[in-house]
């Protein structure tokens, strides 16, 4: 094959590959896009989450969870390097938020929802403000995995990290 023909052939293959990859990427994102109904239901779950934290509604918060044994933890560098970490730390969160006597307000932003069938993933930025005496706040990023059980979205896991 002559050099110009080889170059042309390689260019054509690259363009075909790029086009195929773009179609695959757009198809994949369309497949994982939540329906309007599911988006509204997931948004309602997130609104309930922040309402329950702010209003100190432990029973309401617990109702959002699939169960209390789900992975629910802050993820630090040490956890990522320690393969024996137990991420089922909901009890620690529960005590800090609902049993400590402290009051908090949590807000979400930059919310991204991906969903396919009964499985969804939400990633978001959060700010938690202590509304008790000291008025401290912290911010971070969290990922929630949700499952649809009998027509209701439930939190199946929550992993989060704090900004420093």
C-alpha contacts under 8 A as a table, 3 or more apart, distances in Angstrom:
res1	aa1	res2	aa2	distance
1	X	5	X	6.48
1	X	6	X	6.30
2	X	5	X	5.34
2	X	6	X	6.18
3	X	6	X	5.02
3	X	7	X	6.17
4	X	7	X	5.12
4	X	8	X	6.11
5	X	8	X	5.01
5	X	9	X	6.04
6	X	9	X	5.07
6	X	10	X	6.14
7	X	10	X	5.15
7	X	11	X	6.10
8	X	11	X	5.08
8	X	12	X	6.14
9	X	12	X	5.10
9	X	13	X	6.22
10	X	13	X	5.08
10	X	14	X	6.18
11	X	14	X	5.11
11	X	15	X	6.19
12	X	15	X	5.15
12	X	16	X	6.14
13	X	16	X	5.12
13	X	17	X	6.04
14	X	17	X	5.06
14	X	18	X	5.99
15	X	18	X	5.07
15	X	19	X	6.04
16	X	19	X	5.13
16	X	20	X	6.10
17	X	20	X	5.09
17	X	21	X	6.08
18	X	21	X	5.08
18	X	22	X	6.12
19	X	22	X	5.11
19	X	23	X	6.22
20	X	23	X	5.18
20	X	24	X	6.10
21	X	24	X	5.00
21	X	25	X	6.03
22	X	25	X	5.09
22	X	26	X	6.15
23	X	26	X	5.22
23	X	27	X	5.99
24	X	27	X	5.07
24	X	28	X	6.00
25	X	28	X	5.08
25	X	29	X	6.22
26	X	29	X	5.20
26	X	30	X	6.12
27	X	30	X	5.07
27	X	31	X	6.07
28	X	31	X	5.04
28	X	32	X	6.39
29	X	32	X	5.20
29	X	33	X	6.17
30	X	33	X	5.14
31	X	115	X	7.96
31	X	116	X	6.64
32	X	114	X	5.11
32	X	115	X	4.75
32	X	116	X	5.04
33	X	113	X	7.39
33	X	114	X	5.39
33	X	115	X	5.57
33	X	116	X	7.05
34	X	37	X	7.93
34	X	38	X	5.79
34	X	39	X	5.57
34	X	113	X	6.93
34	X	114	X	6.02
34	X	115	X	4.89
34	X	116	X	6.88
35	X	38	X	5.16
35	X	39	X	5.93
36	X	39	X	5.04
36	X	40	X	6.11
37	X	40	X	5.25
37	X	41	X	6.24
38	X	41	X	4.97
38	X	42	X	5.99
39	X	42	X	5.15
39	X	43	X	5.99
39	X	113	X	7.54
40	X	43	X	5.00
40	X	44	X	6.10
41	X	44	X	5.01
41	X	45	X	6.30
41	X	152	X	7.89
41	X	153	X	7.18
42	X	45	X	4.95
42	X	46	X	6.30
42	X	153	X	6.69
43	X	46	X	5.07
43	X	47	X	6.17
44	X	47	X	4.98
44	X	48	X	6.08
45	X	48	X	5.02
45	X	49	X	6.14
45	X	64	X	7.15
45	X	153	X	7.26
46	X	49	X	4.91
46	X	50	X	6.47
47	X	50	X	5.39
47	X	51	X	6.06
48	X	51	X	4.94
48	X	52	X	5.88
48	X	60	X	7.90
48	X	61	X	7.58
49	X	52	X	5.29
49	X	53	X	6.38
49	X	61	X	6.25
49	X	64	X	7.42
50	X	53	X	5.20
50	X	54	X	6.10
50	X	105	X	7.09
50	X	106	X	5.49
50	X	107	X	6.36
50	X	108	X	7.94
51	X	54	X	5.14
51	X	55	X	5.83
51	X	57	X	7.89
52	X	55	X	5.20
52	X	56	X	5.65
52	X	57	X	4.59
52	X	58	X	6.71
52	X	60	X	6.08
52	X	61	X	5.52
53	X	56	X	5.16
53	X	57	X	6.42
53	X	58	X	7.65
53	X	61	X	7.36
53	X	97	X	7.19
53	X	98	X	7.90
53	X	104	X	6.38
53	X	105	X	6.25
53	X	106	X	6.74
54	X	57	X	7.76
54	X	103	X	7.06
54	X	104	X	5.53
54	X	105	X	4.51
54	X	106	X	6.71
56	X	97	X	7.73
56	X	98	X	6.11
56	X	103	X	7.03
56	X	104	X	7.92
57	X	60	X	5.35
57	X	61	X	6.25
57	X	98	X	7.69
58	X	61	X	5.07
58	X	62	X	6.09
58	X	94	X	7.76
58	X	98	X	6.11
59	X	62	X	5.07
59	X	63	X	6.26
60	X	63	X	5.14
60	X	64	X	6.85
61	X	64	X	5.33
61	X	65	X	7.19
62	X	65	X	5.45
62	X	67	X	7.70
62	X	68	X	7.44
63	X	66	X	7.74
64	X	153	X	7.80
64	X	154	X	5.38
64	X	155	X	6.06
65	X	68	X	6.71
65	X	70	X	7.94
65	X	154	X	5.24
65	X	155	X	4.61
65	X	156	X	6.46
66	X	70	X	7.26
66	X	147	X	7.94
66	X	154	X	5.13
66	X	155	X	5.52
66	X	156	X	5.36
67	X	70	X	6.14
67	X	156	X	7.59
68	X	90	X	6.44
68	X	91	X	7.73
69	X	88	X	5.90
69	X	90	X	7.16
70	X	88	X	5.73
70	X	90	X	7.38
70	X	156	X	5.87
70	X	157	X	5.45
70	X	158	X	7.93
71	X	87	X	4.95
71	X	88	X	4.31
71	X	89	X	6.81
71	X	90	X	7.44
71	X	156	X	7.40
71	X	157	X	4.84
71	X	158	X	6.19
71	X	159	X	7.26
72	X	87	X	5.91
72	X	88	X	5.28
72	X	89	X	5.28
72	X	90	X	5.17
72	X	157	X	5.63
72	X	158	X	4.60
72	X	159	X	5.64
73	X	87	X	5.34
73	X	88	X	6.54
73	X	89	X	5.33
73	X	90	X	6.88
73	X	93	X	7.97
73	X	158	X	6.51
73	X	159	X	5.12
73	X	160	X	6.42
74	X	159	X	5.75
74	X	160	X	4.77
74	X	161	X	5.31
74	X	162	X	7.75
75	X	79	X	6.06
75	X	80	X	7.07
75	X	159	X	6.48
75	X	160	X	5.88
75	X	161	X	5.35
76	X	79	X	5.33
76	X	80	X	6.55
76	X	161	X	6.67
77	X	80	X	5.13
77	X	81	X	6.47
78	X	81	X	5.29
78	X	82	X	6.05
79	X	82	X	5.04
79	X	83	X	7.29
79	X	85	X	5.89
80	X	83	X	7.06
82	X	85	X	5.99
86	X	89	X	7.37
89	X	92	X	5.53
89	X	93	X	6.76
90	X	93	X	5.07
90	X	94	X	6.02
91	X	94	X	4.96
91	X	95	X	6.17
92	X	95	X	5.24
92	X	96	X	6.19
93	X	96	X	5.14
93	X	97	X	6.01
94	X	97	X	5.37
94	X	98	X	5.47
94	X	99	X	6.79
95	X	98	X	5.51
95	X	99	X	4.55
95	X	100	X	5.90
96	X	99	X	6.09
96	X	100	X	5.23
96	X	102	X	7.78
97	X	100	X	6.33
97	X	102	X	6.89
97	X	103	X	7.12
97	X	104	X	7.10
98	X	101	X	7.04
98	X	102	X	7.61
98	X	103	X	7.91
99	X	102	X	7.78
102	X	130	X	7.22
102	X	131	X	7.68
102	X	132	X	5.85
103	X	130	X	5.89
103	X	131	X	5.37
103	X	132	X	5.38
104	X	128	X	6.61
104	X	129	X	5.52
104	X	130	X	4.40
104	X	131	X	5.22
104	X	132	X	7.28
105	X	128	X	5.68
105	X	129	X	5.15
105	X	130	X	6.43
105	X	131	X	6.62
106	X	126	X	6.77
106	X	127	X	5.57
106	X	128	X	4.33
106	X	129	X	6.25
107	X	126	X	5.58
107	X	127	X	5.39
107	X	128	X	6.63
108	X	111	X	7.07
108	X	124	X	6.44
108	X	125	X	5.73
108	X	126	X	4.54
108	X	127	X	6.69
109	X	124	X	5.98
109	X	125	X	5.25
109	X	126	X	6.27
110	X	123	X	7.95
110	X	124	X	5.33
110	X	125	X	5.79
111	X	122	X	6.86
111	X	123	X	5.88
111	X	124	X	4.43
111	X	125	X	7.01
112	X	122	X	5.54
112	X	123	X	5.29
112	X	124	X	6.32
113	X	120	X	7.01
113	X	121	X	5.82
113	X	122	X	4.58
113	X	123	X	6.76
114	X	120	X	5.52
114	X	121	X	5.23
114	X	122	X	6.47
115	X	118	X	7.56
115	X	119	X	5.76
115	X	120	X	4.02
115	X	121	X	6.31
116	X	119	X	5.61
116	X	120	X	6.34
117	X	120	X	7.81
118	X	147	X	5.43
118	X	148	X	4.73
118	X	149	X	7.64
119	X	145	X	7.44
119	X	146	X	5.86
119	X	147	X	4.78
119	X	148	X	6.53
120	X	145	X	5.87
120	X	146	X	4.99
120	X	147	X	6.33
121	X	143	X	7.00
121	X	144	X	5.71
121	X	145	X	4.55
121	X	146	X	6.02
122	X	143	X	5.64
122	X	144	X	5.09
122	X	145	X	6.41
122	X	146	X	7.79
123	X	141	X	7.34
123	X	142	X	5.74
123	X	143	X	4.39
123	X	144	X	6.36
124	X	141	X	5.76
124	X	142	X	5.63
124	X	143	X	6.64
125	X	139	X	7.41
125	X	140	X	5.74
125	X	141	X	4.41
125	X	142	X	6.40
126	X	139	X	5.51
126	X	140	X	5.42
126	X	141	X	5.97
126	X	142	X	7.36
127	X	137	X	6.91
127	X	138	X	5.72
127	X	139	X	4.25
127	X	140	X	6.60
128	X	137	X	5.46
128	X	138	X	5.32
128	X	139	X	6.14
129	X	135	X	6.53
129	X	136	X	5.86
129	X	137	X	4.10
129	X	138	X	6.50
130	X	133	X	7.89
130	X	134	X	6.99
130	X	135	X	4.91
130	X	136	X	5.19
130	X	137	X	5.86
131	X	134	X	7.39
131	X	135	X	5.20
131	X	136	X	7.65
132	X	135	X	6.00
138	X	162	X	7.06
138	X	163	X	7.51
139	X	162	X	5.74
139	X	163	X	5.82
140	X	160	X	7.02
140	X	161	X	5.47
140	X	162	X	4.09
140	X	163	X	5.03
141	X	160	X	5.60
141	X	161	X	5.57
141	X	162	X	6.61
141	X	163	X	7.84
142	X	158	X	6.90
142	X	159	X	5.61
142	X	160	X	3.98
142	X	161	X	6.41
143	X	158	X	5.79
143	X	159	X	5.47
143	X	160	X	6.31
144	X	155	X	6.62
144	X	156	X	7.39
144	X	157	X	5.61
144	X	158	X	4.55
144	X	159	X	6.67
145	X	155	X	6.01
145	X	156	X	5.42
145	X	157	X	5.17
145	X	158	X	6.60
146	X	153	X	6.13
146	X	154	X	5.36
146	X	155	X	4.59
146	X	156	X	5.17
146	X	157	X	7.14
147	X	153	X	5.56
147	X	154	X	5.46
147	X	155	X	6.66
147	X	156	X	6.30
148	X	151	X	5.82
148	X	152	X	5.25
148	X	153	X	4.34
148	X	154	X	6.21
149	X	152	X	5.23
149	X	153	X	6.24
149	X	154	X	6.95
155	X	158	X	7.24
